[in-house]
Amino acid sequence: MPLYNIPLLMVLAFLFVTLTIGLYISKKDTTFRAYAVGTQKFHTTTLIATVLATSFGGGSLMRELPNIYDQGIQYIFLTVAISIAGWYILNLLALHMGPFMQHLSMAETIGSIYGQYLRMITALLTTCCCIGIVAIQINVMSCAIAMCMDTMNPAILTVLATLTLISYAAFGGIRAITITDLFQLATFTIVIPCLLKIVLLKTDQSFLEIINLLQKQEKFQSKHLCKFDKKYWIQLLNNLHWVFVWSPSIIQRFYMSTGPIQAKKVFSRVVLFQSIISISIAPIALFVFVGNPTLHKDEIWRYILEYMSPFYKGYLAISILAMTMSTADSHLQTASIMIGHDMVESMRNVQAAPYMHKLRLAKLATLVTGLLAMIVTVYYPNLFALSAFVFEWLIGCFTVTVIPLFILTVLGFRSTTPTAFIGMGTSILVILIWNHWIKPKIAIDGKCIAVIANGLAIMAAHYLLPQPSGTGWIEPDPEQKRMRQLIRAFKKHKKNIDAE
């Protein structure tokens, strides 16, 4: 068998195993709740794994290595710090999710306070965001296949991989997605030490020589972290909005937990594992820099793949496919919930649609949203152009309009539908003005400003306009008070043990 067929066979075998696992786990007879969030009996370790698999998209590895190579230690620090901040906020919100744990989606949570119109808008914005994220993952699949298999048309395997994830996401629901995420996360994490070994051997230097070389480079020196120049502040402000850029599928994991305590455990531990994986990727870029410090960002992956054996090329391809599929399937499933559950109930203005119709519609929605994502990828074949469009408009609109309202709702702020519309409208107006007039002059992204403007506009409108009684900040329910007491008692007990 020719060696160049090995990567192809590895990819086909990976897709077959993934599809087999997904379809084997799926059940023909199920309820819509089981399809959407499972039975809420997932083990904490399983939830941690599926959150990690969903958060590391296919672009993570391909994007992070060139950025670390080009920007150095400042980029590593900012990326890890902002990621920790975002996960920490989710960790804090988890304790306040008690009143909403029986909901199936973020749109239902917002709609329970602000009515069917806000629920419909939230579901629509979330669906568009999910389609954009899936489109990026499909594009990354194509890039990975083209990068690792020069003799194969990447479109064929890309379509096959997309149809694979659509199939098990549609028929298996969240349980199939969760189990395949475990398999895909394991596949991805193994590739990191493999890449480390490959790029280390390409340097042909000892660890001591590598450390001495890096110490001579200013951008990799620890003192470079304290260099607060204009470029640093622009980079910080441009990345600050990532604290609030939460994937809809990550928020969906709140509703899969047994309760706020488990949700808090999941997100508190994800902070640690996310940081470990992110930091583990950094040495790969450092070894590439040592091997060839004159590369352009676009040439880094070509350098890594040069003289790589067919087996390693195949494994790299399936690792990137694992990352993309674990992110894409979760967002397809989230979009199907928004369409089959939230949009249907908003339009019908009833509390529950017939079981069979809702479940069938959700499965059909998975197929339709997957095909729409493929169409978006065809329209934007360039990964950078596609990412710019998705992050600027689809993810951007979702972040600045929905996330602030969700945070206030979970934290216990209650107001009226017009007040929520004022906040959303303000955020859209701010981001449009900022991107048109301010961003071209100062090169700073305005999403963080728009998020803050949304929250401030809601608060201002609530307290400046007449509001019905019973609105504003509400007292925590008895369950939340009990959980806070338990946490305080646990911290006090731990402090006493440490003191001894």
ZAMARGU-4260 file (C-alpha; in steps of 0.2 Angstrom, whole numbers, plus 5000, padded with zeros to 4 digits):
<rodrens>
0) 5000/5000/5000 | 5007/5017/4995 | 5012/5027/5010 | 5002/5043/5005 | 4986/5033/5008
5) 4990/5031/5026 | 4983/5048/5031 | 4967/5045/5021 | 4964/5028/5029 | 4967/5035/5046
10) 4954/5049/5043 | 4941/5037/5036 | 4944/5025/5051 | 4942/5040/5063 | 4926/5045/5055
15) 4919/5028/5055 | 4923/5025/5073 | 4915/5042/5078 | 4899/5038/5068 | 4898/5021/5075
20) 4900/5028/5093 | 4887/5041/5090 | 4874/5030/5082 | 4877/5016/5095 | 4874/5028/5110
25) 4858/5036/5102 | 4841/5029/5107 | 4826/5028/5095 | 4813/5032/5109 | 4817/5047/5119
30) 4809/5063/5126 | 4814/5080/5119 | 4822/5084/5136 | 4833/5069/5135 | 4838/5074/5117
35) 4841/5092/5123 | 4850/5091/5140 | 4850/5072/5144 | 4843/5066/5160 | 4854/5078/5170
40) 4863/5063/5178 | 4880/5066/5169 | 4895/5063/5179 | 4905/5078/5183 | 4921/5072/5174
45) 4910/5069/5159 | 4903/5086/5159 | 4921/5093/5161 | 4927/5083/5146 | 4913/5089/5135
50) 4915/5107/5140 | 4934/5106/5136 | 4930/5097/5119 | 4917/5110/5114 | 4928/5125/5119
55) 4944/5120/5110 | 4938/5123/5092 | 4948/5117/5076 | 4955/5135/5074 | 4963/5134/5092
60) 4978/5125/5088 | 4980/5132/5070 | 4978/5150/5076 | 4987/5150/5093 | 5004/5143/5087
65) 5007/5157/5074 | 5001/5170/5086 | 5013/5164/5100 | 5027/5162/5088 | 5024/5180/5082
70) 5019/5189/5098 | 5028/5180/5111 | 5026/5179/5130 | 5014/5194/5131 | 5001/5184/5120
75) 5003/5169/5130 | 4999/5179/5146 | 4985/5189/5139 | 4977/5173/5131 | 4978/5163/5147
80) 4973/5177/5159 | 4957/5182/5148 | 4952/5164/5147 | 4953/5162/5166 | 4943/5177/5168
85) 4929/5172/5157 | 4928/5154/5164 | 4928/5162/5182 | 4913/5173/5178 | 4904/5157/5172
90) 4909/5148/5188 | 4901/5162/5198 | 4885/5162/5188 | 4884/5143/5190 | 4879/5146/5209
95) 4864/5157/5203 | 4857/5145/5191 | 4845/5137/5203 | 4829/5145/5197 | 4833/5140/5179
100) 4840/5123/5180 | 4823/5115/5173 | 4824/5125/5158 | 4831/5118/5142 | 4841/5134/5135
105) 4847/5151/5138 | 4833/5158/5127 | 4820/5150/5138 | 4828/5157/5154 | 4827/5175/5146
110) 4810/5172/5140 | 4804/5166/5157 | 4807/5184/5163 | 4805/5195/5147 | 4792/5186/5137
115) 4790/5177/5120 | 4797/5191/5109 | 4814/5192/5118 | 4814/5173/5118 | 4812/5173/5100
120) 4825/5186/5097 | 4837/5177/5108 | 4834/5160/5099 | 4837/5168/5082 | 4853/5177/5087
125) 4859/5161/5095 | 4855/5150/5080 | 4864/5163/5069 | 4879/5162/5080 | 4879/5143/5080
130) 4879/5142/5061 | 4893/5154/5060 | 4904/5144/5072 | 4900/5128/5063 | 4905/5136/5047
135) 4922/5140/5054 | 4924/5122/5060 | 4920/5116/5042 | 4932/5128/5035 | 4946/5122/5047
140) 4942/5104/5042 | 4945/5108/5024 | 4961/5117/5028 | 4967/5103/5039 | 4964/5089/5026
145) 4972/5100/5012 | 4987/5103/5024 | 4990/5085/5028 | 4984/5076/5012 | 4991/5085/4997
150) 4985/5071/4984 | 4967/5071/4990 | 4953/5084/4986 | 4949/5091/5003 | 4931/5095/4998
155) 4926/5076/4998 | 4932/5072/5015 | 4926/5088/5022 | 4908/5085/5016 | 4910/5067/5023
160) 4916/5073/5040 | 4902/5086/5040 | 4888/5073/5036 | 4896/5062/5050 | 4894/5075/5063
165) 4876/5080/5057 | 4871/5062/5057 | 4875/5057/5075 | 4870/5075/5082 | 4853/5073/5074
170) 4849/5055/5079 | 4859/5054/5095 | 4855/5070/5104 | 4866/5077/5118 | 4870/5060/5125
175) 4879/5054/5108 | 4887/5071/5107 | 4894/5070/5125 | 4901/5052/5122 | 4909/5057/5106
180) 4916/5072/5114 | 4926/5061/5126 | 4933/5051/5112 | 4937/5067/5102 | 4945/5075/5117
185) 4956/5060/5120 | 4961/5061/5102 | 4966/5079/5102 | 4976/5079/5119 | 4987/5065/5112
190) 4993/5075/5097 | 5001/5089/5109 | 5015/5078/5115 | 5017/5071/5098 | 5019/5088/5090
195) 5031/5093/5104 | 5042/5078/5100 | 5042/5082/5082 | 5047/5101/5083 | 5059/5097/5097
200) 5069/5085/5085 | 5068/5097/5071 | 5078/5110/5082 | 5092/5098/5084 | 5097/5107/5100
205) 5097/5103/5118 | 5085/5110/5131 | 5099/5121/5138 | 5103/5128/5121 | 5085/5131/5117
210) 5083/5141/5134 | 5099/5151/5130 | 5092/5156/5113 | 5075/5161/5119 | 5082/5171/5133
215) 5091/5182/5120 | 5074/5186/5112 | 5065/5201/5119 | 5048/5195/5115 | 5051/5179/5125
220) 5059/5187/5140 | 5049/5188/5157 | 5052/5207/5158 | 5043/5209/5141 | 5027/5206/5151
225) 5030/5223/5160 | 5032/5232/5144 | 5016/5242/5144 | 5018/5252/5128 | 5005/5257/5116
230) 5005/5241/5107 | 5002/5231/5123 | 4987/5241/5128 | 4979/5240/5110 | 4982/5221/5111
235) 4974/5220/5128 | 4959/5231/5124 | 4957/5221/5108 | 4956/5204/5117 | 4947/5210/5133
240) 4930/5207/5125 | 4934/5188/5125 | 4930/5188/5143 | 4911/5189/5138 | 4912/5179/5121
245) 4904/5163/5128 | 4899/5150/5116 | 4881/5146/5116 | 4885/5128/5118 | 4895/5131/5133
250) 4881/5140/5142 | 4870/5125/5137 | 4880/5114/5148 | 4873/5123/5163 | 4856/5115/5160
255) 4864/5098/5158 | 4870/5098/5176 | 4861/5090/5191 | 4861/5107/5200 | 4871/5123/5203
260) 4883/5114/5214 | 4888/5102/5200 | 4889/5116/5187 | 4901/5126/5199 | 4912/5111/5201
265) 4912/5108/5182 | 4917/5126/5177 | 4929/5128/5192 | 4939/5113/5186 | 4938/5118/5168
270) 4947/5134/5172 | 4962/5123/5178 | 4962/5111/5163 | 4959/5124/5150 | 4975/5133/5157
275) 4985/5117/5157 | 4981/5113/5139 | 4983/5131/5133 | 5000/5132/5141 | 5005/5115/5134
280) 5003/5122/5116 | 5015/5136/5119 | 5031/5126/5119 | 5027/5119/5102 | 5028/5137/5095
285) 5044/5141/5105 | 5052/5125/5098 | 5047/5131/5080 | 5054/5148/5083 | 5071/5140/5089
290) 5071/5129/5074 | 5068/5143/5062 | 5066/5161/5069 | 5063/5169/5052 | 5047/5161/5047
295) 5031/5171/5042 | 5016/5166/5052 | 5008/5158/5036 | 5023/5147/5034 | 5023/5139/5052
300) 5012/5124/5048 | 5022/5121/5032 | 5037/5120/5042 | 5030/5108/5055 | 5023/5096/5042
305) 5039/5096/5032 | 5047/5079/5032 | 5033/5073/5044 | 5029/5054/5042 | 5013/5049/5034
310) 5007/5042/5051 | 5010/5058/5060 | 5002/5068/5046 | 4986/5057/5047 | 4986/5058/5066
315) 4987/5077/5065 | 4973/5078/5053 | 4961/5067/5064 | 4966/5077/5079 | 4961/5094/5071
320) 4945/5085/5064 | 4942/5079/5082 | 4943/5097/5088 | 4932/5104/5074 | 4919/5090/5076
325) 4917/5091/5095 | 4914/5110/5093 | 4903/5109/5078 | 4891/5095/5084 | 4888/5104/5100
330) 4883/5120/5091 | 4872/5111/5079 | 4863/5103/5094 | 4861/5120/5102 | 4854/5127/5086
335) 4841/5113/5085 | 4835/5116/5103 | 4833/5135/5099 | 4823/5131/5083 | 4813/5115/5089
340) 4810/5122/5107 | 4811/5141/5109 | 4805/5147/5092 | 4791/5135/5091 | 4785/5139/5108
345) 4787/5158/5105 | 4777/5157/5089 | 4763/5146/5096 | 4763/5155/5113 | 4761/5139/5122
350) 4771/5131/5136 | 4774/5115/5127 | 4773/5108/5109 | 4768/5090/5105 | 4782/5079/5109
355) 4784/5070/5092 | 4783/5086/5082 | 4796/5095/5093 | 4808/5081/5092 | 4807/5078/5074
360) 4808/5097/5070 | 4824/5098/5081 | 4832/5083/5071 | 4827/5092/5055 | 4834/5108/5061
365) 4851/5100/5064 | 4852/5094/5046 | 4846/5112/5040 | 4858/5122/5051 | 4872/5110/5046
370) 4869/5113/5027 | 4867/5132/5030 | 4884/5132/5038 | 4891/5123/5023 | 4883/5136/5011
375) 4891/5150/5022 | 4908/5141/5020 | 4906/5140/5001 | 4902/5159/5001 | 4917/5163/5012
380) 4931/5150/5006 | 4945/5160/5014 | 4946/5155/5033 | 4952/5173/5038 | 4937/5181/5029
385) 4925/5169/5036 | 4932/5171/5054 | 4931/5190/5052 | 4913/5190/5046 | 4907/5177/5059
390) 4916/5186/5074 | 4911/5203/5069 | 4893/5200/5065 | 4886/5183/5071 | 4896/5181/5087
395) 4897/5199/5089 | 4879/5203/5089 | 4875/5188/5100 | 4888/5193/5113 | 4884/5212/5114
400) 4865/5209/5115 | 4861/5192/5123 | 4876/5190/5136 | 4873/5205/5146 | 4854/5202/5148
405) 4858/5183/5152 | 4870/5189/5166 | 4858/5201/5174 | 4844/5188/5173 | 4854/5175/5181
410) 4861/5187/5195 | 4843/5191/5200 | 4839/5207/5190 | 4821/5208/5184 | 4814/5222/5173
415) 4801/5224/5159 | 4802/5219/5140 | 4804/5237/5134 | 4819/5239/5146 | 4828/5224/5139
420) 4824/5230/5121 | 4832/5247/5126 | 4848/5238/5132 | 4849/5227/5116 | 4846/5242/5105
425) 4859/5252/5113 | 4872/5239/5111 | 4869/5237/5093 | 4870/5256/5090 | 4886/5257/5100
430) 4894/5243/5090 | 4889/5251/5074 | 4895/5268/5078 | 4911/5261/5085 | 4915/5251/5070
435) 4911/5264/5058 | 4919/5279/5065 | 4931/5275/5080 | 4939/5258/5076 | 4947/5263/5060
440) 4956/5277/5069 | 4962/5269/5085 | 4962/5250/5079 | 4953/5245/5095 | 4938/5233/5095
445) 4922/5239/5103 | 4913/5223/5108 | 4918/5225/5126 | 4911/5243/5126 | 4895/5238/5118
450) 4893/5224/5132 | 4895/5237/5146 | 4884/5249/5137 | 4870/5236/5136 | 4870/5233/5155
455) 4871/5251/5159 | 4857/5255/5147 | 4846/5242/5155 | 4850/5248/5173 | 4847/5266/5168
460) 4831/5263/5159 | 4824/5253/5173 | 4828/5266/5187 | 4823/5281/5176 | 4807/5275/5169
465) 4791/5269/5178 | 4792/5251/5182 | 4779/5239/5190 | 4781/5233/5208 | 4792/5217/5211
470) 4805/5222/5198 | 4823/5226/5201 | 4836/5216/5211 | 4827/5201/5220 | 4832/5192/5235
475) 4840/5175/5232 | 4829/5160/5234 | 4831/5148/5249 | 4841/5136/5239 | 4853/5149/5234
480) 4855/5155/5252 | 4858/5137/5257 | 4871/5134/5244 | 4880/5150/5249 | 4880/5145/5267
485) 4887/5128/5263 | 4901/5136/5252 | 4906/5148/5266 | 4906/5134/5279 | 4917/5123/5267
490) 4929/5138/5265 | 4930/5141/5284 | 4933/5122/5287 | 4946/5122/5274 | 4955/5137/5281
495) 4955/5129/5298 | 4963/5113/5292 | 4976/5123/5283 | 4980/5133/5298 | 4982/5117/5308
</rodrens>
